Amino acid sequence: MFRSFSNTAVRRVVWAEFAVRLPPRACLHFTIPRQHENNDHHQRDSNKKNDSAFRSRVIFRSAIGAMTALSAVGTIAGSYYDELEEMFNHVVMASERSSRIVVAAAKCFDDYRVVLKQDFETEEGRQVALSDCHLRCAKRTYKVLEANAGIYIKIGQHLSALTYLLPPEWTTTFIPLQDRCPVSSIESIEAMFLKDIGQPLSEVFLEFDPAPLGTASLAQVHRARLRETGEEVAVKVQHPALAEFIPLDLKLTKLVFSAIDRFFPEYPLIWLYKELDSSIFVELDFTQEAKYATETQAYFKNKKKLTAIRVPTVKWAKPRILVMEYVTGVRPYDIKALDQQNISRDDVSICLSHIFNMMIFTPGVRVHCDPHAGNLAIRQLPKSERGPWYNRGRNFEIILYDHGLYRDVPLDLRRNYARFWLAVIDSDVPAMRKYAYEFAGITDAQFPLFASAITGRDFKSATTSIMSRRSRDERKRMMNAMNGLMPNLIQLLAGMPPVVLLILKTNDLTRALDESLQTNLGPERTFLIMASYCAKTVYQEDREKFAELSAFNPVRMTCEVSAFVKYFRRESKVVLFDLTLWLTNLLHI
């Protein structure tokens, strides 16, 4: 009914017609004064026609006044119709989103309740029934996440990556959400441009491709050409309908995760909600993303030879619109394309290791917390961009996209994290236990599980031979062990500070990137690079402690030399490894 009156002028006419058709008695509330009884009969007869005409004129004028008033009311109602319709639609959609979540959550909880209370003859039968329950609930939840879209897609993508936390029935079911992001219509984007910057697309861009280059849970990217300069750009636009339901969606997410914490205390997931709540509004502000991108670009400006990183230059930004230079390449997992372009996958792995270790261990530099393959591209450099022959660098650059999620890491945490990894590389278990507690609050009882989770190795390898490759048998043992210790691991992560969780997430994603490249180096090279940054972090901390002593104090001089020797030992290993690698490539050994 509401949508049939889309034009304001038409609505006003309808209201006026409605007023005209009202019966006069419904609008008139007056009485005609009666003539005095002492008037003679002749006078009454002589004035009868005049009195009748008077009554007709009064009724007509009153009816006209009433219709005019009703027409005015109709005009006012028509002017507020858009707001009323928007409010009505919002209530309907909010009810639909809420009901989907509530109904699906109730069904899942009841499903698990029935299965967990059943008696099974064998443990194998129990596991089969539980696996079937996992799959049913995962499919049910998947439909809700896909239907509600928005941040629910983001939640599903996050959950699909938690392979070390959730049953495989859940994580594998959510994998399609990586490519099932909503696409906003070009009409809605046009309306958003008019609302946010006061100009249509045609006044800002000479060309604007209506088909997006890519879509994500929060935004999509279009290729365009600026009208002012003719430059080709990438335009990142937030899904226009997204912000409308964010507050409601966050409350619903908190409700569901709180219910999981209550009914399944062995699977506390409220920390996922807390992380989402703390980051989502930052990610939705593209001016903040523009700031992070510019800062990262400035920091790595003079480090390109070591990192080969390129951050697309931001042209301008609004809270829901981000315009940056257009630059693209192939994905890191596209091994065939990398090999065809003669790009060394070993070199790509080395550069990635430098990039993210610089972020994690360098004071004053923020950490990019979402370095998955979709946010990276490898671009082949033409010879004209590689510099002169005597100072020619790599034949590629690593493009880093999506700068919406960064974190500041406290200096003490950086330093304790660095000491922890040096202990891991040196297989110094007492030091590993000490610094695991210092930076993540890990107790001795939690330490074996934590060591396996953070290194991706079984406990024996994590404490003895971290630089060796993982064997197939070790991967199988890890999978079986993690399945049995799943509740313990979730409890462990739930007690960690949020910034530690994000560092661990970055660590896992970079490890997955390195494995996807299928390099010939193995893990030794990346651990040596990490050790170099860790050693530098520890060396700087030690020097700060020694600075309190006099420059001529023998104790300070001894400590300075000792700290430098430790740092130089780490650095020399990296240099020797690089030299060996260079000679091997040169001689084609």
Protein Blocks (a to p, Z undefined) as FASTA:
>chain_A
ZZmmmbfklmmmmmmmmmmmpcfklmgccddddddfkbcfklmmmmmmmmmmmmmmmmmm
mmmmmmmmmmmmmmmmmmmmmmmmmmmmmmmmmmmmmmmmmmmmmmmmmmmmmmmmpccf
bfklmmmmmmmmmmmmmmmmmmmmmmngmmllmmmmmmmmmmmlmcfklmmmmmmmmmmc
ccddfklmmmmmmmmnopafklmpmbdcfbafbdcfkbccdddddfklopacddddddfk
lmmmmmmmmmmmmmmmmmmmmmmmmlccklmmmmmmmmmmmmmmmklmmmmmmmmmmmmm
mmmmmnopacdddfbdcfkbccddddddddfklmmlmmmnopafklmmmmmmmmmmmmmm
mghiacdfblcfklgccddddfklnopfklcccfbdcddehjlbccdddfklmmmmmmmm
mmmmnopaklmmmmmmmmnopafklmmmmmmmmnopafklmmmmmmbccdfklmmmmmmm
mmmmmmmmmmmmmmpcfklmmmmmmmmmmmmmmmmnopakbjmlmmmmmmmmmmmmmmmm
mmmmmmmpcfklmklmmmmmmmmmmmmmmmmmmmmmmmmmmmmmmnoZZ
